[in-house]
Amino acid sequence: MNEILKLPGYDVVIGDCPENVKRFISRYSNKKIIVLTDTNTHKHCLNRLIPILPADYLEISIPAGEV
């Protein structure tokens, strides 16, 4: 199940990957894609998304909140 949070200037999609990410990216093919990760997500999950992300995606990584 997907949830789309419509915020001023951007949407946040919460749901299953990678099919939802592919669908999401196709809706914004002419826009810049930004991926927000924490350090754990960067280390363990981002490599699964890279093949479906456009080459010019931007990653913003923040410190993890748990140890």
Chimera marker file (.cmm) of the C-alpha trace (Angstrom):
<marker_set name="trace">
<marker id="1" x="0.000" y="0.000" z="0.000" r="1" g="1" b="0" radius="0.5"/>
<marker id="2" x="1.308" y="3.422" z="-0.955" r="1" g="1" b="0" radius="0.5"/>
<marker id="3" x="0.842" y="6.662" z="0.818" r="1" g="1" b="0" radius="0.5"/>
<marker id="4" x="1.599" y="9.931" z="-0.939" r="1" g="1" b="0" radius="0.5"/>
<marker id="5" x="2.186" y="12.977" z="1.215" r="1" g="1" b="0" radius="0.5"/>
<marker id="6" x="1.543" y="16.027" z="-0.954" r="1" g="1" b="0" radius="0.5"/>
<marker id="7" x="3.648" y="18.846" z="0.426" r="1" g="1" b="0" radius="0.5"/>
<marker id="8" x="4.241" y="22.330" z="-0.974" r="1" g="1" b="0" radius="0.5"/>
<marker id="9" x="6.702" y="21.902" z="-3.824" r="1" g="1" b="0" radius="0.5"/>
<marker id="10" x="7.207" y="18.127" z="-3.557" r="1" g="1" b="0" radius="0.5"/>
<marker id="11" x="5.596" y="14.752" z="-2.835" r="1" g="1" b="0" radius="0.5"/>
<marker id="12" x="6.803" y="12.085" z="-0.424" r="1" g="1" b="0" radius="0.5"/>
<marker id="13" x="5.926" y="8.499" z="-1.355" r="1" g="1" b="0" radius="0.5"/>
<marker id="14" x="5.864" y="5.854" z="1.377" r="1" g="1" b="0" radius="0.5"/>
<marker id="15" x="5.478" y="2.243" z="0.242" r="1" g="1" b="0" radius="0.5"/>
<marker id="16" x="7.099" y="-0.942" z="-1.026" r="1" g="1" b="0" radius="0.5"/>
<marker id="17" x="10.232" y="-0.783" z="-3.161" r="1" g="1" b="0" radius="0.5"/>
<marker id="18" x="11.375" y="-1.150" z="-5.953" r="1" g="1" b="0" radius="0.5"/>
<marker id="19" x="8.213" y="-1.197" z="-8.087" r="1" g="1" b="0" radius="0.5"/>
<marker id="20" x="6.792" y="1.817" z="-6.301" r="1" g="1" b="0" radius="0.5"/>
<marker id="21" x="10.052" y="3.681" z="-6.793" r="1" g="1" b="0" radius="0.5"/>
<marker id="22" x="9.991" y="2.911" z="-10.525" r="1" g="1" b="0" radius="0.5"/>
<marker id="23" x="6.399" y="4.146" z="-10.755" r="1" g="1" b="0" radius="0.5"/>
<marker id="24" x="7.229" y="7.243" z="-8.727" r="1" g="1" b="0" radius="0.5"/>
<marker id="25" x="10.289" y="8.100" z="-10.802" r="1" g="1" b="0" radius="0.5"/>
<marker id="26" x="8.361" y="7.692" z="-14.061" r="1" g="1" b="0" radius="0.5"/>
<marker id="27" x="5.907" y="10.375" z="-12.866" r="1" g="1" b="0" radius="0.5"/>
<marker id="28" x="8.791" y="12.807" z="-12.348" r="1" g="1" b="0" radius="0.5"/>
<marker id="29" x="11.057" y="11.928" z="-15.243" r="1" g="1" b="0" radius="0.5"/>
<marker id="30" x="11.747" y="15.576" z="-16.054" r="1" g="1" b="0" radius="0.5"/>
<marker id="31" x="12.461" y="16.552" z="-12.434" r="1" g="1" b="0" radius="0.5"/>
<marker id="32" x="15.422" y="16.141" z="-10.100" r="1" g="1" b="0" radius="0.5"/>
<marker id="33" x="15.143" y="13.063" z="-7.834" r="1" g="1" b="0" radius="0.5"/>
<marker id="34" x="16.436" y="13.449" z="-4.273" r="1" g="1" b="0" radius="0.5"/>
<marker id="35" x="16.928" y="10.400" z="-2.049" r="1" g="1" b="0" radius="0.5"/>
<marker id="36" x="17.038" y="11.043" z="1.698" r="1" g="1" b="0" radius="0.5"/>
<marker id="37" x="18.892" y="8.362" z="3.651" r="1" g="1" b="0" radius="0.5"/>
<marker id="38" x="20.437" y="7.908" z="7.043" r="1" g="1" b="0" radius="0.5"/>
<marker id="39" x="23.864" y="6.291" z="7.262" r="1" g="1" b="0" radius="0.5"/>
<marker id="40" x="22.365" y="2.802" z="7.838" r="1" g="1" b="0" radius="0.5"/>
<marker id="41" x="20.011" y="3.099" z="4.864" r="1" g="1" b="0" radius="0.5"/>
<marker id="42" x="22.885" y="4.336" z="2.714" r="1" g="1" b="0" radius="0.5"/>
<marker id="43" x="25.021" y="1.364" z="3.733" r="1" g="1" b="0" radius="0.5"/>
<marker id="44" x="22.394" y="-1.395" z="3.544" r="1" g="1" b="0" radius="0.5"/>
<marker id="45" x="19.650" y="-0.285" z="1.119" r="1" g="1" b="0" radius="0.5"/>
<marker id="46" x="20.733" y="2.385" z="-1.353" r="1" g="1" b="0" radius="0.5"/>
<marker id="47" x="22.617" y="-0.080" z="-3.559" r="1" g="1" b="0" radius="0.5"/>
<marker id="48" x="19.262" y="-1.794" z="-4.256" r="1" g="1" b="0" radius="0.5"/>
<marker id="49" x="17.765" y="1.454" z="-5.535" r="1" g="1" b="0" radius="0.5"/>
<marker id="50" x="20.689" y="2.740" z="-7.599" r="1" g="1" b="0" radius="0.5"/>
<marker id="51" x="19.824" y="0.588" z="-10.664" r="1" g="1" b="0" radius="0.5"/>
<marker id="52" x="16.376" y="2.206" z="-10.917" r="1" g="1" b="0" radius="0.5"/>
<marker id="53" x="17.424" y="5.753" z="-10.071" r="1" g="1" b="0" radius="0.5"/>
<marker id="54" x="18.271" y="8.250" z="-12.807" r="1" g="1" b="0" radius="0.5"/>
<marker id="55" x="21.984" y="8.902" z="-13.213" r="1" g="1" b="0" radius="0.5"/>
<marker id="56" x="21.659" y="12.462" z="-11.897" r="1" g="1" b="0" radius="0.5"/>
<marker id="57" x="19.857" y="11.650" z="-8.619" r="1" g="1" b="0" radius="0.5"/>
<marker id="58" x="20.955" y="13.532" z="-5.508" r="1" g="1" b="0" radius="0.5"/>
<marker id="59" x="21.452" y="11.743" z="-2.205" r="1" g="1" b="0" radius="0.5"/>
<marker id="60" x="21.171" y="13.577" z="1.090" r="1" g="1" b="0" radius="0.5"/>
<marker id="61" x="22.452" y="11.453" z="3.976" r="1" g="1" b="0" radius="0.5"/>
<marker id="62" x="21.938" y="12.222" z="7.662" r="1" g="1" b="0" radius="0.5"/>
<marker id="63" x="23.353" y="10.491" z="10.735" r="1" g="1" b="0" radius="0.5"/>
<marker id="64" x="21.487" y="7.376" z="11.892" r="1" g="1" b="0" radius="0.5"/>
<marker id="65" x="19.281" y="7.773" z="14.930" r="1" g="1" b="0" radius="0.5"/>
<marker id="66" x="20.032" y="4.387" z="16.449" r="1" g="1" b="0" radius="0.5"/>
<marker id="67" x="23.168" y="2.403" z="17.169" r="1" g="1" b="0" radius="0.5"/>
<link id1="1" id2="2" r="1" g="1" b="0" radius="0.2"/>
<link id1="2" id2="3" r="1" g="1" b="0" radius="0.2"/>
<link id1="3" id2="4" r="1" g="1" b="0" radius="0.2"/>
<link id1="4" id2="5" r="1" g="1" b="0" radius="0.2"/>
<link id1="5" id2="6" r="1" g="1" b="0" radius="0.2"/>
<link id1="6" id2="7" r="1" g="1" b="0" radius="0.2"/>
<link id1="7" id2="8" r="1" g="1" b="0" radius="0.2"/>
<link id1="8" id2="9" r="1" g="1" b="0" radius="0.2"/>
<link id1="9" id2="10" r="1" g="1" b="0" radius="0.2"/>
<link id1="10" id2="11" r="1" g="1" b="0" radius="0.2"/>
<link id1="11" id2="12" r="1" g="1" b="0" radius="0.2"/>
<link id1="12" id2="13" r="1" g="1" b="0" radius="0.2"/>
<link id1="13" id2="14" r="1" g="1" b="0" radius="0.2"/>
<link id1="14" id2="15" r="1" g="1" b="0" radius="0.2"/>
<link id1="15" id2="16" r="1" g="1" b="0" radius="0.2"/>
<link id1="16" id2="17" r="1" g="1" b="0" radius="0.2"/>
<link id1="17" id2="18" r="1" g="1" b="0" radius="0.2"/>
<link id1="18" id2="19" r="1" g="1" b="0" radius="0.2"/>
<link id1="19" id2="20" r="1" g="1" b="0" radius="0.2"/>
<link id1="20" id2="21" r="1" g="1" b="0" radius="0.2"/>
<link id1="21" id2="22" r="1" g="1" b="0" radius="0.2"/>
<link id1="22" id2="23" r="1" g="1" b="0" radius="0.2"/>
<link id1="23" id2="24" r="1" g="1" b="0" radius="0.2"/>
<link id1="24" id2="25" r="1" g="1" b="0" radius="0.2"/>
<link id1="25" id2="26" r="1" g="1" b="0" radius="0.2"/>
<link id1="26" id2="27" r="1" g="1" b="0" radius="0.2"/>
<link id1="27" id2="28" r="1" g="1" b="0" radius="0.2"/>
<link id1="28" id2="29" r="1" g="1" b="0" radius="0.2"/>
<link id1="29" id2="30" r="1" g="1" b="0" radius="0.2"/>
<link id1="30" id2="31" r="1" g="1" b="0" radius="0.2"/>
<link id1="31" id2="32" r="1" g="1" b="0" radius="0.2"/>
<link id1="32" id2="33" r="1" g="1" b="0" radius="0.2"/>
<link id1="33" id2="34" r="1" g="1" b="0" radius="0.2"/>
<link id1="34" id2="35" r="1" g="1" b="0" radius="0.2"/>
<link id1="35" id2="36" r="1" g="1" b="0" radius="0.2"/>
<link id1="36" id2="37" r="1" g="1" b="0" radius="0.2"/>
<link id1="37" id2="38" r="1" g="1" b="0" radius="0.2"/>
<link id1="38" id2="39" r="1" g="1" b="0" radius="0.2"/>
<link id1="39" id2="40" r="1" g="1" b="0" radius="0.2"/>
<link id1="40" id2="41" r="1" g="1" b="0" radius="0.2"/>
<link id1="41" id2="42" r="1" g="1" b="0" radius="0.2"/>
<link id1="42" id2="43" r="1" g="1" b="0" radius="0.2"/>
<link id1="43" id2="44" r="1" g="1" b="0" radius="0.2"/>
<link id1="44" id2="45" r="1" g="1" b="0" radius="0.2"/>
<link id1="45" id2="46" r="1" g="1" b="0" radius="0.2"/>
<link id1="46" id2="47" r="1" g="1" b="0" radius="0.2"/>
<link id1="47" id2="48" r="1" g="1" b="0" radius="0.2"/>
<link id1="48" id2="49" r="1" g="1" b="0" radius="0.2"/>
<link id1="49" id2="50" r="1" g="1" b="0" radius="0.2"/>
<link id1="50" id2="51" r="1" g="1" b="0" radius="0.2"/>
<link id1="51" id2="52" r="1" g="1" b="0" radius="0.2"/>
<link id1="52" id2="53" r="1" g="1" b="0" radius="0.2"/>
<link id1="53" id2="54" r="1" g="1" b="0" radius="0.2"/>
<link id1="54" id2="55" r="1" g="1" b="0" radius="0.2"/>
<link id1="55" id2="56" r="1" g="1" b="0" radius="0.2"/>
<link id1="56" id2="57" r="1" g="1" b="0" radius="0.2"/>
<link id1="57" id2="58" r="1" g="1" b="0" radius="0.2"/>
<link id1="58" id2="59" r="1" g="1" b="0" radius="0.2"/>
<link id1="59" id2="60" r="1" g="1" b="0" radius="0.2"/>
<link id1="60" id2="61" r="1" g="1" b="0" radius="0.2"/>
<link id1="61" id2="62" r="1" g="1" b="0" radius="0.2"/>
<link id1="62" id2="63" r="1" g="1" b="0" radius="0.2"/>
<link id1="63" id2="64" r="1" g="1" b="0" radius="0.2"/>
<link id1="64" id2="65" r="1" g="1" b="0" radius="0.2"/>
<link id1="65" id2="66" r="1" g="1" b="0" radius="0.2"/>
<link id1="66" id2="67" r="1" g="1" b="0" radius="0.2"/>
</marker_set>
